[in-house]
Amino acid sequence: MNSQQTAQSNIPQTESQRTDVLIVDDIPDNIRFLSTFLVDQGYQVRKAINGQMALRTIAAFPPDLILLDVNLPDISGYEICQQLKQDPVTASIPIIFLSAGNATIDKVKAFQTGAADYISKPFQLEEVLVRIQTQLTIQTLQKDLETQNQQLKKALEDLKIAQINLVQQEKMSTLRKVVAGVAHEINNPLSFIACNIKPAQEYIHQLLGLINYYQQQNPELDLSIKAYLDEIDLEFLVADLMKILKSMENGAERIQTVVLALKIFTRLDESGIKPTDVHECIDNVLALLRYRLMSNDNQIMVQVHKEFGNLPLVTCHAEQFNQVIYNLLYNAIDAIDEKISHNIHSDFVPKISIHTQFSSPNLVEIRICDNGVGIPEADKAKIFEPFFTTKSAGRGIGLGLATSQRIIEELHDGVLTCQSIVGEGSEFKIQLFL
């Protein structure tokens, strides 16, 4: 009884009152002796006289610590310990074996099954108490360490998101400046060219009219003039000159389209949330990426199939939404380029399909599909993680999809998902709730 009193003064009551201890022993006197002692220390104590009873009570209410006898009538303590350590719910519960055996082989077997400690009978109550306190302290430290690890993991994820935001902001800020510079530097000479093409065509027609008039008025041209006209092949020259002017006109219109698409893409004069034409966004991104649709090494034109539904205007951050469409289409072209580079059959036709539909009174869906290389099964769960990429070195840093998912899911309360089959292609689906 003196040892019990000595031990009683060594444990803070406030800590033990939170601790639930399960004693598993088939000898009632042992249970009663330990139970009385631990209750006096302020512990909450539960009891089980066999293995089945112990497993049932643990499954119903997992304790903080288990004192487990090795020799039970139905199931050995080793087997119980092994079962508990294989279950994620109970694996972290510290188990202290109580055994009359003191051989090294018994202790080794106990620790091999997952025991935290081993006490040989007969034991001193002070020893039991100290070992319980030690295991509970270790458990508390482990939980604290797990909590800190989770906090560090969360901090790392927050840092990654902050990096994504910073990169995205810098990227768009740079793009705005570039677009502003391009618009300023190109628009003036472009306007000069575009405005003068039609007058040039008219002047040429007038000069040709003059030549025709002269020929009609002077059917018998000087032989030298006639020879010169034959030498320069006037008829071919006129036809080719008109083609050149037409090409210049088309080129100027193309440049104007690209500049306009860049302006719309970055929304230089707009900010915040506003009603947006999804189809206009897609068309403008396609205009920006037109050079990539035909720039693979084999000069195979990527076919783009659009199947647009009757969509309402979608209230969204137009600039960020443009960035998502750009990222998804850019990745689709990359996947197709990679498939082409793998020397696929000559009859391979690279395709990108874009489908939009208003699938319910408040849901807009956009699907972007490609027939590129596809995504390996092992990588599907990681493609939206920051800095993860399936592309070869130098072709991406793994922020495009992470940024896109954040824009859709955090800024627009939408959903961005992916389905993919290796060798057949991928489909990315955006769902926006109106």
Secondary structure as UniProt FT lines:
FT   HELIX           2..8
FT   TURN            9..10
FT   HELIX           13..16
FT   TURN            17..18
FT   STRAND          20..24
FT   HELIX           28..40
FT   TURN            41..42
FT   STRAND          44..48
FT   HELIX           51..60
FT   STRAND          65..69
FT   HELIX           77..86
FT   TURN            88..92
FT   STRAND          95..99
FT   HELIX           104..112
FT   TURN            113..114
FT   STRAND          117..120
FT   HELIX           125..217
FT   HELIX           223..232
FT   HELIX           234..266
FT   TURN            267..269
FT   STRAND          273..276
FT   HELIX           278..288
FT   TURN            289..291
FT   HELIX           292..294
FT   TURN            297..298
FT   STRAND          303..307
FT   STRAND          314..317
FT   HELIX           318..341
FT   TURN            342..343
FT   TURN            346..347
FT   STRAND          351..360
FT   TURN            361..362
FT   STRAND          363..370
FT   HELIX           377..380
FT   TURN            381..384
FT   TURN            386..387
FT   TURN            393..394
FT   HELIX           400..406
FT   HELIX           407..411
FT   STRAND          415..421
FT   TURN            422..424
FT   STRAND          425..433
//
